[in-house]
Amino acid sequence: MRIDILTILPDLLQGPFSDSIMKRAQDKGHLELEVHDIRAYSKDKHKKVDDYQYGGGAGMVMTIEPIAAVIEKLKSERDYDEIIYMTPDGELLEQSIANEFSLKGNLMILCGHYKGVDERIREHFITREISIGSYVLSGGELGAAVLVDSVVRLIPGVLNDETSALTDSFQDDMLSPPVYTRPPEYNGWKVPEVLLSGDFGKIEAWREEKAMERTLNRRPDLLKEDGKGN
Ligand code: ADE
């Protein structure tokens, strides 16, 4: 998979992709990631990428020219399955969206700032708008990092058996059951006996019961018809 991220703060995105699973995905050739500095495409002599909004009001708006220039350049090099804009008024990121994007070949992600981008960018280039939650971040970069992480770990071969995504919370609209590891007793706190029994039928039944209990207690909305409380 190839992912291109468009940002005015490229340094902010170095950390999340240079460690652990995201780094391994790139080293193993599952992910080709490029971060593009929108400012480099500004024709302004001070490399300005924002301006006052028409009609007045507080807050700057990201201008159309540099963003259009980088999108057009990338589109001339390959076809994109989705051109995604990170924004608090987008579709809420869910596991189902991560699953869907993990099957794509080329994704482009635009990170907004200030009051957002000139609406014409959204109308003419953007194919999906994604929010990572009902709160406002200073920019789309952290949201883009969250989105990419949730997608890339699902690409076949990225995770090994020990970190398999199949048993993740949300994969079957259920939260995961509790997990334990050695020692079997710490400070008098014991690991549930069933997990040490070696009886895999019983262990599976216990896990299902605990997953259901946890989902009912914490996220009963997941058990409703469409997983969104309807
Ligand atoms: N940019 C600012 N806030 C955001 C959010 N909640 N999700 C995605 N992008 C954002």
Boltz pocket constraint, residues with backbone or C-beta under 6 A from the ligand:
constraints:
  - pocket:
      binder: B
      contacts: [[A, 86], [A, 87], [A, 88], [A, 112], [A, 130], [A, 131], [A, 132], [A, 133], [A, 134], [A, 135], [A, 136], [A, 137], [A, 138], [A, 139], [A, 140], [A, 143]]
      max_distance: 6.0
